[in-house]
Each structure stands twice: as C-alpha cells, then as structure tokens.
Amino acid sequence: MDTIDGKRMLDYCCANGTNLFGYNHPSIKSAIAGQLDNGWLYSLGSTMEVECAELVKDRIPFVRKVRFLKTGSEACN
C-alpha cells in the first residue's frame, strides 16, 4: 500500500489487511488465485519462503534472520 506522500507500507499485522483494502479486493483475490496452483500450505521450507525472506532482509537492513511459521504457538516455543 502506498501512502499519500508516496511511502510504501506493509501490513505486518496481517489480519488488518481487510481494513486497508476491504474484503474481496480484485488485485489480492487475483494474486491468491494465481498462487493456488503452486500450493498454499507447505510442510517444509519452500523456495518462495527463501525469496520472501531475502526481500525482507533487503528492505530492513538490521534483520539478520527470517523465519516463517504456521502458528503463533509454534513461534513462541
């Protein structure tokens, strides 16, 4: 999402995406539909996770490690 002054923002709260874009946003719906053929729930790490982690590290210089988890319980252990 871009702000009025041209800054790009990410939704790190995840569930608040509907507050920003509304329900059933065409661009988001299209991106989800396009991904479904490639899979959407992986048991092990995927190349997509590596690519996303590299993007995060490129944009946030102080980040040393990125890990994706499926649940909050998993993250707290």
N, C-alpha and C positions, 0 to 999 in steps of 0.2 A: 504494500500500500504506500502511496506517496502522500506526503503532507502538502499543505498549501505552499510552503516555501521550498518544495522540491526534494525534501529528505525522504529516503526510502525507509520504511518501518517494517519490522517483522512482528508477528503475533506470537510471542513466547508463552502466552497463557493458553494457547491452543483453543480451548473451548470458547474463547471470546471472539473467534473468527466470525461467528454469526452476527455479533454486534457490529463488526466493522463492514461486513459485506452483505448482510442479510441472509436469508435462507434461500438455498437453491440458486446461487449466483451462477450465471451461464459459464463464465470462464473457469470457475472452480469445479463445477459439475463436469465440464469437458475434460479437465485435467485428470479428475478422478476416473472417469470412464475410460480414458486412454491408458491409464495405469493398470486397470483391472486385468487386461490380457497378459500383463507381465508379472502378475502376482501382487498380493497386498499384505500378506502376513507370512513372514519368513521365520523359521526356527533358528537358523544360523545367520551369521552376518552375510550381507549381500554387497555386491559392487556398488549398488545405489547408496547404501549407507556410507561407504568409503567416500564416494563423490560428494555426498552431502556434508560429511564431516570435514572434508577439505575446504568446502565453501565456507563453512562456519569459521574454521581456523584462519582462512584468508581474510575474512571480514572483521574478525575480533582478534587482534594481534596477541593479546595476553593469554588466550586459550592454548593450553598445552595438550589436552586430551579431550576427545569427544566420544561419548558412548550413548547408544540408543537402547532403550529398554521398553518392554511392553506394558509394565505396570508400575505404579508408584511403590508397591510393596517390594518389587524387585530392586528398585532404585535405592531404597532405604536399607537394604541388607548389606 
